[in-house]
Amino acid sequence: MTKLKAGVIGCGFVAQRRHIPSFLRLKRYVSIRATCDLNLDLAKEVAKKFGILHVYSSLSDMLSKENLDIVDVCTSPHAHTSVAVKSMESGCHVLLEKPMALKVSDCDNMIQASRRYGAKLSVVHNQRFYPPFLKAQELVKNGAIGKLTGMRILSLTHKDEYMAHENHWVHRLPGGVIGETGPHAIYMSLAFLKNVRNVYVSAKKILKYPWVSYDNYRIELEGENVNSSIIISHANDCAVEDVDLFGTEGIIKMDLQSMLLTLYKRRDLNLASLAISSLNTARQIIKGVASNAFRVMLGKTFLGHDLMIKKFIVSILNDQPVPVPPEEGRETIRVMEMIVNQLKNKYGCLGSGKETRPCL
């Protein structure tokens, strides 16, 4: 079987820790031919680290000199549209790290280019492909918790990941850091919500970094069928990624860091029911831990990037639909625009004393 040829543009954290390792684990189907980054020294360093032969600082040069099938875009979101459109014009399929873009109009430009040039375009909504999340979708579809009535997402990020770094690119996103972490919560919500009609947002600043506008967010997404309540905080000394789904007959709780799913069906609060419920919860946790350990022993990963990238490659080889259609990426950005606009309308500009933060 002829392998697909891929080029990676943008050689930062997500390329090194997620995308490139995922592609290398799929070497039966694809080979990485080149790295590309405006910082040529970084591109060379990453190429050497992963045994990639060719290095570029110009996308045009990489496209003209390498006969690529795939361009994997790991740049900051500001560059996604120009890189993706140019790659599709050159006959390449494009995989985009999230968020798809910064504006809906940019998403539309990429979708139009995909149709015009017959190129596949997909967005890496990796947490949708975590094993517990896939299982939860199956359980909801099969009625395991009755009719879905709502969901809740809790995302806590260590302050040292983004907040402590004044020059981190997330601070230049529309709305600041919420432009980086918000899309995860949005696309996970969209797996269960239909037609988000309204958003309600509040934001606070807890940390004292002058380059940070806000670091804590409360977001309510009003869907046609149910709502999603989201808490995102970057002012922490810990990390949490939990998702709860509520139904008329039970609750699904997911810990997306421990990769554990628990199904609760507590009918009443008498002692017998509480005891049975507690034992059942303990059994599910033990079973989940054992299953995770077995996966590790077999050398299987839990990363959503692995499964999503594999599905993208298979979609090219077999001419099938991509795992995350660009329209889903666009809808995520549409909701993000609603959130950022509400933040701007509600809070305006942050700037007092020596602080000169611009409007969101």
Secondary structure in CASP SS format (residue, H / E / C, confidence):
PFRMAT SS
TARGET T0000
AUTHOR 0000-0000-0000
METHOD secondary structure of the structure
MODEL  1
M C 1.00
T C 1.00
K C 1.00
L E 1.00
K E 1.00
A E 1.00
G E 1.00
V E 1.00
I E 1.00
G C 1.00
C C 1.00
G C 1.00
F H 1.00
V H 1.00
A H 1.00
Q H 1.00
R H 1.00
R H 1.00
H H 1.00
I H 1.00
P H 1.00
S H 1.00
F H 1.00
L H 1.00
R H 1.00
L C 1.00
K C 1.00
R C 1.00
Y C 1.00
V E 1.00
S E 1.00
I E 1.00
R E 1.00
A E 1.00
T E 1.00
C E 1.00
D C 1.00
L C 1.00
N C 1.00
L H 1.00
D H 1.00
L H 1.00
A H 1.00
K H 1.00
E H 1.00
V H 1.00
A H 1.00
K H 1.00
K H 1.00
F H 1.00
G C 1.00
I C 1.00
L C 1.00
H E 1.00
V E 1.00
Y E 1.00
S C 1.00
S C 1.00
L H 1.00
S H 1.00
D H 1.00
M H 1.00
L H 1.00
S H 1.00
K H 1.00
E C 1.00
N C 1.00
L C 1.00
D C 1.00
I E 1.00
V E 1.00
D E 1.00
V E 1.00
C C 1.00
T C 1.00
S C 1.00
P H 1.00
H H 1.00
A H 1.00
H H 1.00
T H 1.00
S H 1.00
V H 1.00
A H 1.00
V H 1.00
K H 1.00
S H 1.00
M H 1.00
E H 1.00
S C 1.00
G C 1.00
C C 1.00
H E 1.00
V E 1.00
L E 1.00
L E 1.00
E E 1.00
K C 1.00
P C 1.00
M C 1.00
A C 1.00
L C 1.00
K C 1.00
V H 1.00
S H 1.00
D H 1.00
C H 1.00
D H 1.00
N H 1.00
M H 1.00
I H 1.00
Q H 1.00
A H 1.00
S H 1.00
R H 1.00
R H 1.00
Y H 1.00
G C 1.00
A C 1.00
K C 1.00
L E 1.00
S E 1.00
V E 1.00
V E 1.00
H C 1.00
N H 1.00
Q H 1.00
R H 1.00
F H 1.00
Y C 1.00
P H 1.00
P H 1.00
F H 1.00
L H 1.00
K H 1.00
A H 1.00
Q H 1.00
E H 1.00
L H 1.00
V H 1.00
K H 1.00
N C 1.00
G C 1.00
A C 1.00
I C 1.00
G C 1.00
K C 1.00
L E 1.00
T E 1.00
G E 1.00
M E 1.00
R E 1.00
I E 1.00
L E 1.00
S E 1.00
L E 1.00
T E 1.00
H E 1.00
K C 1.00
D C 1.00
E C 1.00
Y C 1.00
M C 1.00
A C 1.00
H C 1.00
E C 1.00
N C 1.00
H C 1.00
W H 1.00
V H 1.00
H H 1.00
R H 1.00
L C 1.00
P C 1.00
G C 1.00
G C 1.00
V C 1.00
I H 1.00
G H 1.00
E H 1.00
T H 1.00
G H 1.00
P H 1.00
H H 1.00
A H 1.00
I H 1.00
Y H 1.00
M H 1.00
S H 1.00
L H 1.00
A C 1.00
F C 1.00
L C 1.00
K C 1.00
N C 1.00
V C 1.00
R C 1.00
N E 1.00
V E 1.00
Y E 1.00
V E 1.00
S E 1.00
A E 1.00
K E 1.00
K C 1.00
I C 1.00
L C 1.00
K C 1.00
Y C 1.00
P C 1.00
W C 1.00
V C 1.00
S C 1.00
Y C 1.00
D C 1.00
N E 1.00
Y E 1.00
R E 1.00
I E 1.00
E E 1.00
L E 1.00
E E 1.00
G C 1.00
E C 1.00
N C 1.00
V C 1.00
N E 1.00
S E 1.00
S E 1.00
I E 1.00
I E 1.00
I E 1.00
S E 1.00
H E 1.00
A E 1.00
N E 1.00
D C 1.00
C C 1.00
A C 1.00
V E 1.00
E E 1.00
D E 1.00
V E 1.00
D E 1.00
L E 1.00
F E 1.00
G E 1.00
T C 1.00
E C 1.00
G C 1.00
I E 1.00
I E 1.00
K E 1.00
M E 1.00
D E 1.00
L C 1.00
Q C 1.00
S C 1.00
M C 1.00
L E 1.00
L E 1.00
T E 1.00
L E 1.00
Y E 1.00
K C 1.00
R C 1.00
R C 1.00
D C 1.00
L C 1.00
N C 1.00
L H 1.00
A H 1.00
S H 1.00
L H 1.00
A H 1.00
I H 1.00
S H 1.00
S H 1.00
L H 1.00
N H 1.00
T H 1.00
A H 1.00
R H 1.00
Q H 1.00
I H 1.00
I H 1.00
K H 1.00
G H 1.00
V H 1.00
A H 1.00
S H 1.00
N H 1.00
A H 1.00
F H 1.00
R H 1.00
V H 1.00
M H 1.00
L C 1.00
G C 1.00
K C 1.00
T C 1.00
F C 1.00
L C 1.00
G H 1.00
H H 1.00
D H 1.00
L H 1.00
M H 1.00
I H 1.00
K H 1.00
K H 1.00
F H 1.00
I H 1.00
V H 1.00
S H 1.00
I H 1.00
L H 1.00
N C 1.00
D C 1.00
Q C 1.00
P C 1.00
V C 1.00
P C 1.00
V C 1.00
P C 1.00
P H 1.00
E H 1.00
E H 1.00
G H 1.00
R H 1.00
E H 1.00
T H 1.00
I H 1.00
R H 1.00
V H 1.00
M H 1.00
E H 1.00
M H 1.00
I H 1.00
V H 1.00
N H 1.00
Q H 1.00
L H 1.00
K H 1.00
N H 1.00
K H 1.00
Y H 1.00
G C 1.00
C E 1.00
L C 1.00
G C 1.00
S C 1.00
G C 1.00
K C 1.00
E C 1.00
T C 1.00
R C 1.00
P C 1.00
C E 1.00
L C 1.00
END
